[in-house]
Every structure is written in C-alpha cells, then in structure tokens.
C-alpha cells in the first residue's frame, strides 16, 4: 500500500473523459516529473500474457477479440459503456490488477525522483478509491458540450456512444468535491499549461515550504 508521508507524494490527476488530462500529463512528463498513466496500465490487463486477459474473455466472450486473438477495445467499450452492470464486471477484474501495478510503479519512480513527487493520471481515480492514497487531487474540468465534441472528433464516436461514455463517469460536481486543485480547460491549451505551472509552484511551496519564483 502506498503510504502518505512528508518525504514523498503521489498526486492524483483526474477529470472526465476528453477533459484534457493527457495535455497536463504530457507537460508534467516533458518537464521531468514522474508520471503514471492508469489507462496504459489498464491496457496491460488486456494483454494476452496477463492473467486478466483470460478473465475478461471468459466474462465477455470471444466476440470481443480481433481475428489475431487480441482484445478489440472498441467492441469491449461499446459493451461496458452501454450497461453499468457490465462496466462493474470489467472494473472488478481490472481495478485490483491496476492498483497493484500503480503501487509497483510508484515505488520504482519515487525512489528515483529528485523531488519525490509522482503524478497518477486516472479517469476513475475517485471511483476506484485510488484518491485515498494521494496527497493532493488535481481535477481537470471542461464544458460537457466541448467534451462531447472532442470525443466525436477524436475517437470517431456517435453522439449516443459519446454520451454513454460521459454518463458512465462521475458527474463533474461530484468529482470537484474531492479537488485540491482545479484546472479549467475551457480556453486554449496554453491556458491549461499556465494553470498547471501555477499548481506546480503551489504544490512545491506546500511540500517544501519554499517559493519557486
């Protein structure tokens, strides 16, 4: 279990789908911060060499597979986002495995991190209760209509499919109740980056008691 202490910190980065979390994570990574991408860890669960793969296939059937035997994530996504019960089944399989990988990644990254800060980007940070081991929670927000537009353009989803993905997650106000820092992604990308820079300054001041100005 990841412990909260004054020597190191796990910062949770979350937000609704298509909110701009990846932009923030990319900035952090490019500027030397240790980052964990929970979505990428989730992909590992669906890798044929992972024990979770067989459990997922047993639960959802071989119709979720590509001809080469790998999971067709689009097909699986349509199934689970259309039915909350099926989504719960998938989460019950994947979340414990992802949590273990997060812990392993954190221990590895924090030991090599100069500032002892690691960022965890996870859309389901709060739903999966991973927020409980975080020293801070950063929430990226975006207008729901803009999120819908991005999903349709980015992932080629229909309006119905985009809405089902958005509705499967926490309502924005529920997520904001956990936020220590709110990053508003309603303008240009450079505005989101600027807010991230300010949040980093405040984080380091809080952790180390020094100003970065």
HELIX and SHEET records of a PDB file:
HELIX    1   1 UNK A   21  UNK A   30  1                                  10    
HELIX    2   2 UNK A   38  UNK A   45  1                                   8    
HELIX    3   3 UNK A   51  UNK A   60  1                                  10    
HELIX    4   4 UNK A   62  UNK A   64  5                                   3    
HELIX    5   5 UNK A   73  UNK A   81  1                                   9    
HELIX    6   6 UNK A   84  UNK A  112  1                                  29    
HELIX    7   7 UNK A  130  UNK A  133  5                                   4    
HELIX    8   8 UNK A  144  UNK A  155  1                                  12    
HELIX    9   9 UNK A  159  UNK A  167  1                                   9    
HELIX   10  10 UNK A  172  UNK A  176  1                                   5    
HELIX   11  11 UNK A  189  UNK A  208  1                                  20    
SHEET    1   A 5 UNK A  34  UNK A  37  0                                        
SHEET    2   A 5 UNK A 117  UNK A 121  1                                        
SHEET    3   A 5 UNK A   9  UNK A  15  1                                        
SHEET    4   A 5 UNK A 136  UNK A 141  1                                        
SHEET    5   A 5 UNK A 181  UNK A 184  1                                        
END                                                                             
